[in-house]
Amino acid sequence: MFKFLIPPPKWQVPVIILLGAILGLGIYMIRLSEAYSYLSDDPRACINCHVMTPQYITYKHSSHREVASCNDCHVPHDHIANTYYFKAKDGLYHASVFTLRMEPQTIKMRPPSVAVVQDNCIRCHTDQVTDAQTASWVADHINSRTNRLCWECHREVPHGRVRSLSAIGYHIEPLKSQEEKELIVPEWIKKEMEKDKTQKTSDQ
């Protein structure tokens, strides 16, 4: 049935080598990009692409960190298939932008993401946006309370007002990339501090 997929004998070895190389590179890319982490709810997965560091740090300093992960706000929760479809679609877009180095200076949500986040705001805060007593005597109360984007008023929830790539810098935050590669305090400052400490000791 699948005989047409088997290459002629003289091409079998090159095809096997090529398929092995593709498989090996695929596994290496999955490991390098930590793609498996996107199946979890760990917010640190969002900073595999380092341009998301401002969003991660501002979230970690917000009250939402106690009750919600990134997925609670940024993926739909109407059906598990839709959840993973949206994650895959959004993830491929983000990976493409990051790989091609096309990140905007200020990251903004695209229209599909805006709709998802808005739905999730209302899903979690139904009691706040729907007053049962008022709804009983005010016409279209629910529509009036939900037809605007929540962050038109709540601008700093949960990512703060400034979220550009240059706004955050090296905050004192336990980021994996900084732990492994970067120094929060540069080596030359450490040397100067040691020199200053030694000077003060000798003066005493």
Buried (B, 14 or more C-beta within 10 A) or exposed (E): EEEEEEEEEEEEEEEEEEEEEEEEEEEEEEEEBEBEEBEEEEBBBBBBBBBBBBBBBBBBBBEBEEEBBBBBBBBBBEEEEEBBEBBEEBBEEBBEBBEEEEBEEEBEBEEEBEEBBBBBBBEBEEEEBBEEEEBEEEEEBBEEBBEEEBBEEEEEEBBBEEBEBEBBEEBEBEBEEBEEEEEEEEEEEEEEEEEEEEEEEEEE
